[in-house]
Amino acid sequence: MLTNKYLNLGYISIIAIILGLVISTSFVNTAQAEEQKVELKITGMGCGMCANSLEALIMKCAGVKGCAVSFKEGKAVVEIEAGKTEELIRTLEEAGYGIPEWEIPELY
């Protein structure tokens, strides 16, 4: 009798662990879905140092999770929370960098 009692508790524990993993996995997937990767063509970079400064500026923007700026390609790839792109563009323009108008409608 004791064996069955403890065996049943073991099954309940296993089910609880599996349910916990399923629930925590669904929360992780939801958080990832709220982020987006945005590629921006940027004008106004004159050298590699500008690209470094721009990358530091972008990383300070709210909602930015990661960033890579390429002077050679004239672009920035930014991992950002959904809904924060407009604020990022405003920050770049205030700092003197430009984003071609044909690029902006695709971002929203």
C-alpha positions in Angstrom: 0.0 0.0 0.0 2.7 2.5 0.9 4.4 1.9 -2.5 1.2 2.8 -4.4 0.8 6.0 -2.3 4.3 7.2 -3.0 4.1 6.1 -6.6 1.0 8.2 -7.1 2.8 11.2 -5.6 5.6 10.7 -8.1 3.2 10.9 -11.0 1.6 14.0 -9.7 5.1 15.6 -9.3 6.0 14.7 -12.9 2.7 16.2 -14.2 3.3 19.4 -12.2 6.8 19.7 -13.6 5.6 19.2 -17.2 2.8 21.8 -16.7 5.4 24.2 -15.3 7.6 23.8 -18.3 4.8 24.3 -20.7 3.6 27.4 -19.0 7.1 29.0 -18.7 7.8 28.2 -22.4 4.7 29.9 -23.5 5.7 33.1 -21.6 9.1 33.0 -23.2 7.6 32.7 -26.7 5.3 35.7 -26.0 8.1 37.9 -24.9 10.1 37.1 -28.0 7.1 37.8 -30.3 7.0 41.4 -29.0 10.4 42.1 -30.3 11.3 42.8 -33.9 14.4 43.2 -36.0 14.4 46.4 -38.1 16.9 47.3 -40.8 17.3 51.0 -41.4 19.2 52.7 -44.2 20.9 55.7 -42.6 22.4 58.8 -44.2 24.8 61.2 -42.5 27.5 58.8 -41.4 30.9 60.1 -42.5 33.2 57.5 -41.1 33.6 54.4 -39.0 33.6 56.5 -35.8 30.2 57.9 -36.8 29.0 54.3 -37.0 30.3 53.6 -33.5 28.7 56.8 -32.1 25.5 55.9 -33.8 25.5 52.4 -32.3 26.0 53.9 -28.8 23.1 56.3 -29.4 20.8 53.6 -30.6 21.6 51.3 -27.7 20.5 54.1 -25.3 17.0 54.3 -26.9 14.1 52.8 -25.0 13.2 49.3 -26.1 16.4 48.5 -28.0 17.8 45.1 -27.2 20.6 45.0 -29.7 22.2 46.9 -32.5 24.8 46.6 -35.3 25.7 49.6 -37.4 27.7 49.3 -40.6 29.3 52.5 -42.1 30.3 50.5 -45.2 26.7 49.4 -45.9 25.1 52.6 -44.6 22.7 50.8 -42.4 21.7 49.7 -38.9 20.1 46.5 -37.8 18.2 47.0 -34.6 16.5 44.5 -32.3 13.7 46.6 -30.7 10.5 46.1 -28.8 7.4 46.4 -31.0 5.9 49.9 -31.0 9.2 51.7 -30.2 10.4 52.2 -33.7 8.9 55.7 -34.1 10.9 56.9 -31.0 14.1 55.4 -32.4 13.6 57.2 -35.7 12.9 60.5 -33.9 16.1 60.1 -31.9 18.2 59.5 -35.0 16.8 62.5 -36.8 17.3 64.7 -33.8 21.0 63.6 -33.7 21.4 64.7 -37.4 21.1 61.3 -39.2 18.6 60.7 -41.9 16.4 57.8 -42.9 15.2 57.9 -46.5 11.4 58.5 -46.6 10.7 55.3 -48.7 12.1 53.3 -45.8 9.9 54.7 -43.0 6.4 53.3 -44.0 7.7 49.7 -43.9 8.6 50.1 -40.2 5.1 50.7 -38.8 
